[in-house]
């Protein structure tokens, strides 16, 4: 789209509220896990190739698999397993096996108990395959009494979960790339898509939940909502209503763009880039998958967790890896001065739910 660029504003002071973002760094750890001895040298893989291998290998392993992540330093796919037989299968497929204490069933059980006993506004949880635990985060709005309750729930889950505090406040950003505006707010366009041969674009559902008609930064109307999902999910589909250019690319805010040719699933450890109309372009890594965030507006599940910063107005913006669309900025905590937790709606799910495709 050819939109007037919005000047970069100063980054908000540290401690700003949680915002919709994406991409997070992974610190390789060995907590609750031990690498199998004398394992074959794993294949050197790109993050997308690792994701493809994981998508075929994990189903074959069934209940013996306990999560995967991409080791960006060694460029290997790491697969958590619960026994030696599964480790051998992983190694024969060209990945790195790691025997861990907690199975996916046990981690999923912990998530179920958290949903039942700890759904408190200002909290989130995501399965972290690196630590082989469910990481529970409480933002600054969680009271002392609620923190104590969370601690008791997490303690009761034994070695399957851990609790941490965030300095920010979890909330979706309403204030991809270029700015899109409506009555009462500004968000960012995520990705241009095609449905039934017609042009549309994806953005955040918490944006389309409150704004139905969209304009570009010049004030020209460009589209109206076709479908919106929030809470639960966080995506919205908008149909173009004007003759506006809609290339399949993301604004890099330096006079160039990144062409987008398809969509891909996120992998923990994947290097990603976010583009948004407030803070423009920032990089980071995916730190968790299937994250649940309890915003004050409602709970959203199945999100990608990252360490990429974002601020109000970046909501709906593009999360991508190379030419692949990965996510839509949902929310998080912190800002682009202090950082924080960031979450994204997976693009693949939004495409499937709306019947659209990158094009």
Residue, then its C-alpha position, 0 to 999 in steps of 0.5 A: x500500500x502507498x501510505x504516507x509515513x508516520x514520523x517515528x515518535x519517541x519511545x515511551x518511558x520504561x514501565x509503559x503498559x503491555x502491548x501487542x508485539x511479537x518475537x522473543x529470544x531464547x536462552x538455551x538451558x538444560x533445566x530438567x533435561x539431559x542431552x543423550x550421550x554420543x548422539x549423531x551430529x544433527x543436520x544444519x537447518x534454517x529455521x523454516x526447514x527446522x519447522x518443516x522437519x518438526x511438523x513431520x517428525x513430532x506426529x510420528x513420535x506421538x506421546x513420546x515428543x515433549x516439544x521442539x525449539x530451534x537452536x539458532x546458535x548451532x542451527x539445529x532442531x532440538x526435539x524434547x523426548x521422554x525416552x531413549x527409543x524416541x531419542x534414537x528416532x529423532x537423531x536418525x531424522x537429523x535433529x538433536x534429541x533431548x530427554x526431559x522430565x515433563x511430557x507434553x501431557x503433563x505440561x498440558x495438564x498444568x495449563x488446564x489447572x492454570x486455566x481453572x484456578x489462575x485465570x486472573x487479569x494480568x497473567x499469562x502462561x506459555x509452554x517453554x520447550x527450552x526449560x521444559x516447563x509452563x512459564x506463568x507471568x504476572x504483570x504489575x497489576x496483579x495484587x499481592x493477594x493474587x500473587x500469593x494465590x498464583x504462587x500456591x497454584x504453581x507450587x502445586x504443579x511441582x516441576x511442571x511450572x514456574x512463576x515470574x513477575x513482569x514490570x509492565x501491564x498486559x493489554x492489547x494495543x489499539x492506538x504490519x506495517x502501515x498505519x490504519x485508522x478508525x473512529x477512536x483508534x489507530x492500529x497497523x495493517x498486518x498482511x494483504x491477503x486474497x479471498x475469493x479473488x478479492x483483496x483483503x487485509x488482516x489485522x488484530x481482532x481487538x482492533x476490528x472489535x472496536x473499529x469497523x471502517x478503516x482509513x489510511x494515514x491520509x484519511x482516505x477510507x480503504x476498507x470495512x470489516x468482514x470478520x472479527x474474532x476477539x477475545x479467544x483469538x485476535x484477528x480481523x479480516x478487512x475487505x478493501x472498499x477502494x482502489x488502493x494498491x495492496x502488494x504482498x509486502x511489509x513496510x520496512x520504514x527505510x524506503x524499502x519493503x519485504x516481499x511476503x510470499x507465504x505463511x509459516x508456523x512459528x518455531x521457538x528460537x526462530x528469528x523474527x521481525x515486526x513492523x508497526x506504525x508506532x515503533x516501526x521495525x524491530x527484531x527478536x526471537x520466538x520464545x514460546x508457543x500456544x501462549x494464553x494471555x488474560x487481558x482485562x478485555x478477555x482471554x486469548x489463547x494459542x498465541x506466539x510469545x516473543x521478546x520483540x518490543x511494541x507499543x500502542x498503535x503497533x497492534x495488528x502489525x506484521x510479524x515475519x521471518x524472511x518472506x514468510x508471514x508469521x503473526x499479527x501483533x496482539x499485546x504484551x507488556x513493556x515498550x521499546x525502551x524497556x522491552x517486555x513480553x510480546x504476543x502474536x496471533x498466528x497468521x496460519x490460524x487467521x488464514x484458515x479461519x477466514x478462508x483467505x491466503x497470502x497473495 
